[in-house]
């Protein structure tokens, strides 16, 4: 389908929009791989990461919607950011901006008149401005300390009017900068958990130590017999018992599966007393799978699933300090 040819059906229009958007993103990637845009991205990352204050993101119309999303992305990845409406800025909201902040302004044309008051304020108080625009000779580009020049692309709209491809490019370049700033600042998974305590992400980034059972662990010593193991498994409720050495380190485990195999290996319908006196060390699994208390919940669940087990001990310096069951992870919404 040519650019001037209108789609014949609604589905044609939808598929053509995806194709045009993909072409636009490819053009953005190519432009960012080298040349002025790549250098501008690097410079923008340095300015935002080195800022002492907050990142103020602004724009109007569809660019304003993208600006709001970018402010949320930066805030959730270690850079305090908020959206300021450019019209409201001229009616008092500029009071939220000071000289330690950085402004990121979005305008596809670069000639959005509502941004004039923000740009004038930035110039007066020496606030750095990063521009996301396709207008190379625009007012916004000229006023910015760093101008990220987006490639001129066709909109996915059949009439080349509704902001579609252009807003995708603004979002893509903004998110890309946010990721660069996150790496520049060394924002870690642990930091991510601090600002994402709720929802599935929050659950996945909880530490094992926050979830594990740490009291009344099912444990017996290496001198124990299978009678002791049976009692510990039955009363513990986890389907496993840990076996510790003389120094309290985890030497092995006996699971309910081990117990079933042990029972089935007995002669006759009942276990003999002699067999019940079998040393637990002869039945236990040595070097069992364990986790450290600082491991993330999502990593612990992957380990349990990959090893096809449902429970494991949490150890520190070789000593069991807790026990973790798959159900504990599922209950808090890790999966």
N, C-alpha and C positions, 0 to 999 in steps of 0.2 A: 504494500500500500504506500503510495507517495504522500508527501506532506500535505499536498493540496487536495487529496482525494478523501472524501468523508466516508467513514465506516458505513457498511450497509446494514448492520444489525447492532443491537446493544452489546452483544457479546464481542463482536468485532471491535467495537470501541474500547471495551474493557481490556481486551488482549493487546490492542494497539497501544493503549496507555502504558501497559506494563513494559512493552518493547521500548517505547520512547523514554520512559523513566530509566530503564536499564542502560540505554545509550547515554543518557545524561550522567548517570553515576560513573560510567566508564570514562566519560570525558573529564569528569572531576578527578578521578584517580590518575588519569594520564597527566593532567595539569599539575597535580600535587607531587608526582614522582620526581619532578625536577623543575628548575626554573624559579621564577618569582613567587609562585604560589607555595611551593615547598618551603622556601626561605621564610615567607610570611607566616606560615603555620608554626615553624620553629620559633620565630620571634614572638608570636602570640603566646605560645606555651611558656616561654621564659618570663614574659611580662605578668601573666596571670599567676604562675607559680611563685614568682618573686614578690607579688603584691602583699602589702602589709594589712590591707583592709579587705573589703568584699568585692565580689564581681557583680556589677549591675548590668543586667541584660535588658535591652529595650528594643522595641519595634512596634509597628502598628499593623492592623489588618491581619492577613495570614502570617506575615513575618512576626507579628506580635504573639500569635499562638505558638510558633516555633520557639520564640524567645522564652516564653513561659516554660516550655518543656526543657530547654537547655539550662535554664536556671535550676530546675529540679535535678537534672543530671549532674551538674557541677556540685550542687549541695550534697548529693548522695555519694559523691566520690571524693570528698575531702576538701572542697573549696566552697566556702560560704558564699552563696549567691542568691539574688532575688530579682524579680522582674519589676521594672518601673514603667508604667504606661507613659509614653512621651507627652500626651496631652495633659495628664494629671501632673506631670513633672513641673509644668509651667504654672500650676496652681497650688504649689506647696510641697509636692512630693520630692522636689530636689533637696529638701531638707534632710532626706535619707542618705544623701551622697556627700562624701567628704574627700579631701585630697589624698587619702590613703587608698581609695578605691580604684577599681579599673572598670571602664565601661565597654561593653560589647554591644554594638548597634547593628541591627539587621534591617536592610532595605535592598530589595532586588534592583531597583532603579538607582538608588543612591540619592534620590531627589525628594524623599519624603519630607514635606515641609514641617510636619509635627516634630521632627527630630532637631530642628534648628535651635530650640531653647536648650536642649540637652547638650548639643555641641558647643553652644556659646558658654554654657556653664563650665564645661570641661576645659575649654580654652582659658577661661578666666582663672580657674583654680588649679590649672596644670594637672588635670586628671587624664591619665592615658586612655585613648580611645582605640578600640579594635573594631574595624568595620568588616561586615560580611555583605558583599554587594557584587553585582555584575556590571555596575556602572564605572568603568575605568576613569572617565573624566568627570565623575559626579561630584557634587558638593560633599557628600559623606566621605568619599575616598580621599578628597583633598584635605579634609579636616582631620582624618584619622592618623594616629601614630603608626599603625600597621593596618594596611588594607588587604584583606583576603579577596582577591579578584576571582569570582566564580565564573566558569565558562558560560557563555551565552548559549543556552540550549532551548529547544522547542518545548513548550508546555505539553503535557499529556492530554490536555483538553483538545477535542477535535477542532475547535476554532482557534486554538493557540492563544487563549485568553485567560482562563481560570488558572490561578497559581497552583501548579501541581508538581511538575518536575523541579521547578525553581525552589519550592519549599522543601522537597526531598533533599536537594543539594545543600540548602542551608542547614537542615537537620544533620545531614551526614558530616559536614565539615565541622559543625559545632560539637557533635559527639566525638569526632576524631580529636579535636583539641582537648576536650575534657579527659579523654583517655591518656593523652600525652601529658597533661598536667598531673593526672593521678600517678603516673609512673615517675614523673619528675619529683613529686613530693614524697614518693615512697609509701603511698597509701596502700596498706596491706589488707588481707582478708579479715584480720582481727579488727582493724579500723572500720572496715565495711560493716562488721557486725554491730559495732557501737551505734552506728546511725541507721541500722536496719534491724532493730530488735523484734519487730513484729513480722507476721506473715511467714510464708515458706522460706524466704531467704534468711530471715532471722533464725528459724529453726535449724536450717542447714549449717549455719555458722555458729551455733552454740557449741561449747566445748563438751567433751565427754564427761568431764568432772562435774558439769552442771546437771547432768542427766542420770549418771550412774547411781546404783544403790550402794551406799557406803557403810551400812551397818548390818550386823549379824550375817556376815558372809559365810557361805557353806564351805568350811575348810576343815581338814583333818591333817594330822601329821603323817610323815612317811612311815611311822611305825604302826599306823592304823591297819585294820583288817577290812575285808569286804563288808562285814556286818556294819562297821562304822560308816562306810561309804553309802550303803543302802539307807541307813537312818538319816544321814546328812542330805542325800538327794531327796528323800521323801519329805523331810521337814523344811528344806530350803525353798522349794517352790520354783527353782530355776532349771531343774533337770540336769544339774551338774554339781560336782563337788571338786574343790581345789585341794591339791596335796602339797603341803609345804615341807621344806627341809628344816633342819635344826636351827637355821638362822632366819626362818620365816619367809624365805624366798619361795616362789611358786615353782615346784619341781614337776608338776604334771596335773592332769585333770582326769576325772572319770565322769563320763556323760551317761545319760539314761540309755543311749544306744550301746555304750560299752557294757552297761549293766544287763541289758537284754541279752547281749551275746554271751555274757558270762553265765547267765541263768540257763540259756539254751544249751550251753556246753556241759551242763551237769548231767549226771547219770540218773535216770528214773524221773518220776514226776516231781520229786522234791529234791531241793539241794541238801546235801549232807552237811552236818555241822562242821565236818573237816573242811569242806570246800568253802563254807562261809568264813572260815578262818584264814583264807588265802590272803597273803599280804597285798595291800592295795597297790604297792609298787609294781606288782606283777601284771596288773590289769590297766593301770593308768596310761594315758597318752603323754609321753614326755615332750617337752618343748612345745607346749600348746600355743595356739594363736592368741595373742594379747594385744591390748592397745594402751597407749599412754594417755594420761588424763587431759593433756592439752590438745589432743586430736579433735578436729572438727567432727560434728555429728554426721555430716554427709559422707565424710571419708570413712567413718566407722561403719556406716550402713553399707557402703561399697565393699568394704572388707568382709563383712558378714555374708553378703550376697555372693561375692566371688568365691569365698571358701565354703559356701553352702552350709553354714552353721547358724544357729539362732541365738547363741549366747557366748560371751567371752569375758575374761577377767581384765580388769584395768590394773596395771601394775606401775609401780614407781620404784626405781632402783631394784627391780626384780621382785619386789614384795607386792602382794595383792592388796589394793586399797579400795576396790570397788568391783561391781559386776554390772554388765550391760546386756540387755536383751533386745532383740530386734523390735519387739512390741513397744519397748520404751521409745524407740526412735520413731516408729510409725504413729504412736500416740500423740507426739508433739508436731507431727506433720512434716517430717524430714523428707519422706518419699514424694 
